[in-house]
Amino acid sequence: MSTPYDFTELPDGLWAKFEPLLEPFKRKRSGGSPPISSRSIINGIIFRLKTGCQWNMIPKCYGSKSTIHDHYRRGAKHGVFDQLMKICLEDYHRQQGLHLSWQSMDGSLIQAPVRTKKRCG
């Protein structure tokens, strides 16, 4: 049985399509700590999105939480993730086929529990 923590990183073929979109976001200045690879950062973002964990719970092998979060914010602001999603959908359609004539959505709405004061004795 698979869990959200059974994370596999991006395959090489998909990464080759992602990489050109991330080129404008590479660090240009020198100094400080060595730059983290864009692939590692994207894998960290995908890990966070897939697991739903907090930013500070992303494994350190992907880089610091602040670096990954900063790249996520900049990428989202510039529409990079919309483009990455389009690439993923095209790749999936090529491999499996998308059938968009039928779609469904699952959700639920429930009232939040209300706190009540406990009665003393």
C-alpha positions as CSV (number, residue, x, y, z in Angstrom):
1,M,0.0,0.0,0.0
2,S,1.3,3.4,-1.0
3,T,1.4,6.4,1.4
4,P,2.0,10.1,0.6
5,Y,5.5,9.6,2.1
6,D,6.4,7.0,-0.6
7,F,7.7,9.8,-2.7
8,T,9.5,9.2,-5.9
9,E,11.5,12.0,-7.5
10,L,11.0,13.4,-11.0
11,P,12.0,11.0,-13.8
12,D,14.8,12.2,-16.1
13,G,12.5,12.6,-19.1
14,L,10.0,14.9,-17.2
15,W,12.9,16.8,-15.6
16,A,14.3,17.6,-19.1
17,K,11.0,19.3,-20.0
18,F,10.8,21.2,-16.6
19,E,14.4,22.5,-16.6
20,P,14.1,25.2,-19.3
21,L,11.2,26.8,-17.5
22,L,13.3,27.2,-14.3
23,E,16.4,28.7,-16.0
24,P,15.3,32.3,-15.2
25,F,15.1,31.5,-11.5
26,K,18.7,30.3,-11.1
27,R,20.8,32.2,-8.7
28,K,23.0,34.7,-10.6
29,R,25.0,36.3,-7.8
30,S,28.0,34.6,-6.2
31,G,28.8,34.3,-2.5
32,G,27.1,32.6,0.4
33,S,26.4,28.9,0.5
34,P,26.6,26.9,-2.8
35,P,23.4,27.0,-4.8
36,I,21.0,24.1,-4.5
37,S,20.1,22.4,-7.8
38,S,16.7,23.4,-9.3
39,R,15.8,19.7,-9.6
40,S,16.3,19.3,-5.8
41,I,14.2,22.3,-5.1
42,I,11.4,21.2,-7.4
43,N,11.5,17.7,-5.8
44,G,11.2,19.4,-2.4
45,I,8.2,21.5,-3.6
46,I,6.5,18.3,-5.0
47,F,7.2,16.5,-1.7
48,R,5.6,19.3,0.2
49,L,2.5,19.4,-2.1
50,K,2.1,15.7,-2.2
51,T,2.4,15.1,1.6
52,G,0.8,18.2,2.8
53,C,3.5,18.7,5.4
54,Q,4.6,22.0,6.8
55,W,7.4,23.8,5.0
56,N,9.8,23.1,7.9
57,M,9.1,19.3,7.7
58,I,10.5,19.0,4.1
59,P,13.5,16.7,4.3
60,K,16.8,18.6,4.4
61,C,18.1,16.6,1.4
62,Y,16.0,19.0,-0.8
63,G,17.5,22.1,0.7
64,S,16.5,24.6,3.4
65,K,12.8,25.2,3.9
66,S,13.2,29.0,3.3
67,T,15.0,28.4,0.0
68,I,12.4,25.9,-1.2
69,H,9.5,28.2,-0.1
70,D,11.1,31.2,-1.7
71,H,11.4,29.4,-5.1
72,Y,7.8,28.2,-4.7
73,R,6.5,31.7,-4.1
74,R,8.4,33.1,-7.1
75,G,7.4,30.3,-9.3
76,A,3.8,30.6,-8.4
77,K,3.9,34.4,-8.9
78,H,5.2,33.9,-12.5
79,G,2.9,31.1,-13.5
80,V,5.7,28.4,-13.6
81,F,3.6,25.8,-11.8
82,D,0.7,26.3,-14.3
83,Q,3.2,25.5,-17.1
84,L,4.6,22.5,-15.2
85,M,1.1,21.1,-14.6
86,K,0.4,21.5,-18.4
87,I,3.6,19.5,-19.1
88,C,2.6,16.8,-16.7
89,L,-0.9,16.5,-18.2
90,E,0.5,16.3,-21.7
91,D,3.0,13.6,-20.6
92,Y,0.3,11.6,-18.8
93,H,-2.0,12.0,-21.9
94,R,0.8,10.7,-24.1
95,Q,1.4,7.7,-21.9
96,Q,-2.1,6.8,-20.5
97,G,-4.6,9.0,-22.3
98,L,-6.8,11.6,-20.7
99,H,-10.6,11.3,-20.9
100,L,-11.9,14.7,-20.0
101,S,-15.5,14.1,-21.1
102,W,-16.3,12.8,-17.6
103,Q,-15.1,14.4,-14.4
104,S,-16.0,14.2,-10.7
105,M,-15.1,16.0,-7.6
106,D,-15.2,14.7,-4.0
107,G,-15.6,16.9,-1.0
108,S,-17.5,17.4,2.2
109,L,-18.7,20.3,4.2
110,I,-19.2,19.9,7.9
111,Q,-19.6,22.3,10.7
112,A,-16.5,22.9,12.9
113,P,-16.9,21.5,16.4
114,V,-18.0,24.1,19.0
115,R,-16.1,24.4,22.2
116,T,-18.3,24.3,25.3
117,K,-17.3,25.0,28.8
118,K,-17.2,22.0,31.1
119,R,-19.5,22.2,34.0
120,C,-17.9,22.0,37.4
121,G,-19.1,19.4,39.8
